[in-house]
Amino acid sequence: MRLRDLVVGGLASILAGWAFGQWMAKVNHLPLIAGLIHLSSRNAGIALHFVFAFIIGASFGLLFLLFLRNTIQK
């Protein structure tokens, strides 16, 4: 059950990260994100952006989906 929550949260965050990444690409913020690991390439910024999105989404899934599932059933 927990693994499923991690995967669902992670996949949902990848979708949301893609949408937010479109805006970030448009305003040229991806090299700024890549600067966090001392790089300046757009591709490094995209990869790092999706890593962060997956971590945040998986954390959300792990911490809150079980809580929400139990709350809805009551």
N, C-alpha and C positions, 0 to 999 in steps of 0.2 A: 504494500500500500504506500509506504513512504517513497519507494523508488518511483512509483507512478506519479506521485505528487511532484517529485523533483523534475521528472521528464515533462510533465504537463506545464509546470511553471516555466521551465527552461524554453520549451517550444513556443509558448505564448510570448515570452520576452523576446525571442528571435523575431517574431512577427512585428511586435511593437518596435523593436530596435531597427528593423528594416524601414518602417515608416518614419521614425525619428531620424534615421541615417540619411534618408532622402533630403530632409531639410538641412542636415549638417553638411552634406555634400554641396548643396546649393549655395550655402553661405561660407563655404570653404573652411569649415572648422575641423575637418579630419586631420590635416597636418598638425593642428594644435593638440589634438588627442594623442597623435603619435609622439609628440614631444614629451609625453609622460615617460616614455621609455627611451628617450634621447634619439629619436628618429624623426625624420620630417616627411616621409613618404605618405601619400594618400592611402595606399594599400595597407600600410602598417596601422594607420588610424582606423580604417574600416575593421581590420581584424581585432584590434584592441577594443573598439566600440562594441563589437558583438560578444567578445569575451565578457566585458562588463555587463552587458545586457543579459547574457545567459546566467551569470552568477547572481545578479539581482533577482531575476525571474525564478531561478531554482530555489533561492532562499525564500522568496515569497511562497512558492508552492509548498516547500517543506514546512514552513512555519504556520501558514494560514489556511491552506486548502482543507486540511483535516478539521480545523476549527470551524470553517464555514460549512463543511459537509455535515458536521454534527449539529450545528445551529439550525440549518435548514430542515433537518429531519425532525426536530422537536416541535 
